[in-house]
Structures are given as C-alpha cells and as structure tokens.
Amino acid sequence: IVSGHGTFASCSGSFDEALARISSIEIMCCHACRSVLEQTKPNRA
C-alpha cells in the first residue's frame, strides 16, 4: 500500500471484488442464455 493512499487502496480493492462478482454473474447468465438458445433453435454456428 502506497503511503497516503491506504483508504483509496482498500476502496478500490473492494470495488474490484464487487466488479469481479458482477462479471461472473453476467458470464453465468450469458452461458445460461446460450444453452437455452441452443436447445430452442437449430445450431447455426
């Protein structure tokens, strides 16, 4: 932690954590949507 930036460092750390959680949720939703689309529509990849 850089001297004088302790608060910012901890703040950005929790922000990165929240961002990672949101990203993983979005990825899981994306995979779920894709699997549903693959089941309901013919494969055109």
MDTraj code that builds the backbone (N, CA, C; nanometers):
import mdtraj as md
import numpy as np

residues = "ILE VAL SER GLY HIS GLY THR PHE ALA SER CYS SER GLY SER PHE ASP GLU ALA LEU ALA ARG ILE SER SER ILE GLU ILE MET CYS CYS HIS ALA CYS ARG SER VAL LEU GLU GLN THR LYS PRO ASN ARG ALA".split()
xyz = np.array([
    [0.0857, -0.1205, 0.0000],
    [0.0000, 0.0000, 0.0000],
    [0.0884, 0.1243, 0.0000],
    [0.0661, 0.2127, -0.0935],
    [0.1448, 0.3352, -0.1032],
    [0.1074, 0.4279, 0.0114],
    [0.2088, 0.4937, 0.0685],
    [0.1845, 0.5821, 0.1823],
    [0.0907, 0.6958, 0.1429],
    [-0.0139, 0.7153, 0.2226],
    [-0.1076, 0.8240, 0.1967],
    [-0.2238, 0.7820, 0.1082],
    [-0.2193, 0.6593, 0.0554],
    [-0.3270, 0.6140, -0.0315],
    [-0.3929, 0.4874, 0.0234],
    [-0.3854, 0.4679, 0.1551],
    [-0.4401, 0.3466, 0.2146],
    [-0.5903, 0.3357, 0.1939],
    [-0.6614, 0.4460, 0.2167],
    [-0.8068, 0.4435, 0.2034],
    [-0.8468, 0.4147, 0.0600],
    [-0.7785, 0.4791, -0.0342],
    [-0.8109, 0.4579, -0.1755],
    [-0.7826, 0.3140, -0.2164],
    [-0.6732, 0.2582, -0.1642],
    [-0.6353, 0.1218, -0.1997],
    [-0.7415, 0.0227, -0.1518],
    [-0.7861, 0.0373, -0.0275],
    [-0.8862, -0.0546, 0.0251],
    [-1.0187, -0.0347, -0.0473],
    [-1.0473, 0.0899, -0.0841],
    [-1.1728, 0.1202, -0.1532],
    [-1.1719, 0.0570, -0.2921],
    [-1.0621, 0.0742, -0.3646],
    [-1.0538, 0.0177, -0.4992],
    [-1.0511, -0.1341, -0.4925],
    [-0.9941, -0.1889, -0.3846],
    [-0.9892, -0.3334, -0.3700],
    [-1.1293, -0.3917, -0.3596],
    [-1.2138, -0.3319, -0.2768],
    [-1.3496, -0.3817, -0.2623],
    [-1.4283, -0.3578, -0.3908],
    [-1.3939, -0.2494, -0.4616],
    [-1.4604, -0.2218, -0.5892],
    [-1.4267, -0.3304, -0.6904],
    [-1.2983, -0.3695, -0.6966],
    [-1.2573, -0.4763, -0.7877],
    [-1.3280, -0.6065, -0.7518],
    [-1.3445, -0.6302, -0.6215],
    [-1.4118, -0.7519, -0.5772],
    [-1.5564, -0.7532, -0.6248],
    [-1.6241, -0.6402, -0.6056],
    [-1.7638, -0.6305, -0.6485],
    [-1.7737, -0.6450, -0.7998],
    [-1.6787, -0.5839, -0.8717],
    [-1.6791, -0.5914, -1.0175],
    [-1.6606, -0.7354, -1.0632],
    [-1.5722, -0.8087, -0.9939],
    [-1.5478, -0.9482, -1.0296],
    [-1.6735, -1.0318, -1.0073],
    [-1.7449, -1.0039, -0.8985],
    [-1.8683, -1.0788, -0.8710],
    [-1.9715, -1.0505, -0.9788],
    [-1.9866, -0.9219, -1.0150],
    [-2.0840, -0.8846, -1.1177],
    [-2.0473, -0.9504, -1.2502],
    [-1.9179, -0.9505, -1.2827],
    [-1.8732, -1.0090, -1.4090],
    [-1.9036, -1.1581, -1.4127],
    [-1.8774, -1.2291, -1.3038],
    [-1.9011, -1.3732, -1.3008],
    [-2.0504, -1.4026, -1.3129],
    [-2.1340, -1.3171, -1.2525],
    [-2.2792, -1.3355, -1.2637],
    [-2.3225, -1.3144, -1.4084],
    [-2.2679, -1.2103, -1.4732],
    [-2.3023, -1.1835, -1.6129],
    [-2.2601, -1.2998, -1.7017],
    [-2.1416, -1.3563, -1.6736],
    [-2.0915, -1.4687, -1.7530],
    [-2.1823, -1.5902, -1.7352],
    [-2.2252, -1.6172, -1.6112],
    [-2.3129, -1.7315, -1.5870],
    [-2.4454, -1.7121, -1.6591],
    [-2.5005, -1.5897, -1.6560],
    [-2.6265, -1.5614, -1.7245],
    [-2.6092, -1.5794, -1.8743],
    [-2.4943, -1.5361, -1.9251],
    [-2.4670, -1.5476, -2.0681],
    [-2.4644, -1.6940, -2.1089],
    [-2.3972, -1.7784, -2.0306],
    [-2.3903, -1.9211, -2.0611],
    [-2.5298, -1.9834, -2.0551],
    [-2.6096, -1.9413, -1.9576],
    [-2.7446, -1.9956, -1.9442],
    [-2.8282, -1.9585, -2.0661],
    [-2.8177, -1.8308, -2.1080],
    [-2.8938, -1.7867, -2.2247],
    [-2.8505, -1.8633, -2.3487],
    [-2.7223, -1.8851, -2.3640],
    [-2.6713, -1.9559, -2.4814],
    [-2.7217, -2.0998, -2.4835],
    [-2.7204, -2.1658, -2.3690],
    [-2.7643, -2.3053, -2.3649],
    [-2.9132, -2.3148, -2.3973],
    [-2.9915, -2.2169, -2.3504],
    [-3.1349, -2.2156, -2.3807],
    [-3.1559, -2.1929, -2.5300],
    [-3.0800, -2.0991, -2.5875],
    [-3.0925, -2.0719, -2.7309],
    [-3.0538, -2.1944, -2.8123],
    [-2.9513, -2.2659, -2.7680],
    [-2.9075, -2.3852, -2.8408],
    [-3.0140, -2.4942, -2.8358],
    [-3.0914, -2.4983, -2.7258],
    [-3.1940, -2.6010, -2.7123],
    [-3.3176, -2.5660, -2.7953],
    [-3.3485, -2.4363, -2.8065],
    [-3.4730, -2.3959, -2.8721],
    [-3.4538, -2.3673, -3.0199],
    [-3.3319, -2.3350, -3.0630],
    [-3.3077, -2.3031, -3.2038],
    [-3.2076, -2.4009, -3.2641],
    [-3.2162, -2.4257, -3.3950],
    [-3.1163, -2.5097, -3.4622],
    [-2.9799, -2.4428, -3.4585],
    [-2.8764, -2.5227, -3.4513],
    [-2.7413, -2.4691, -3.4376],
    [-2.6968, -2.4064, -3.5689],
    [-2.6619, -2.2774, -3.5636],
    [-2.6138, -2.2090, -3.6842],
    [-2.4785, -2.1456, -3.6574],
    [-2.3924, -2.2153, -3.5830],
    [-2.2597, -2.1620, -3.5525],
    [-2.1671, -2.1888, -3.6707],
])
top = md.Topology()
chain = top.add_chain()
for i, resn in enumerate(residues, 1):
    res = top.add_residue(resn, chain, resSeq=i)
    for name in ("N", "CA", "C"):
        top.add_atom(name, md.element.get_by_symbol(name[0]), res)
traj = md.Trajectory(xyz[None], top)
